[in-house]
Amino acid sequence: MIREGYAYEYTYDLPYKYQTEFKRAQKEAEKNKAGLWGTTCEGQTSVNTPTAASVNNANSCNIKGNINAKKEKIYHVHGCGSYNKTVISENGGERWFCSEQDALDAGWRKALNC
């Protein structure tokens, strides 16, 4: 899926079994402009448009509250290493925050790559 551009290699802070292969597959997909790395009808890179924050109803609430595979509640601010890769699934309990303090008050922690 990663090699064909249908998924990202998503690394937290610990290495995992296929990390090297997945990173290599993503670089190949990016180079070949496959899937997510391709271009849209407007000629823009599909991973950059539209941004999740731009379609969020409350544009000022652009802090992403993500739940990882270990069920940890982590928030990402614009500029964090994984911000652009993070997709919020509100149906899965993930959410948007308007401030870092809102995220902290709700029991979420800041991403380690911020």
PEBEL-V443530 format. One line per field, one symbol per residue. burial: # if it has 9 or more other ideal C-beta (glycine too) atoms within 8 Angstrom, else .. A space follows every 10 residues. Layout:
burial->???
This chain:
burial->.##.#...#. ........#. .##.##.### ...#####.# ....##.... .#...#.... #######... ..#####..# .##..#.#.. ...#.##..# .###.#.#.# #..#
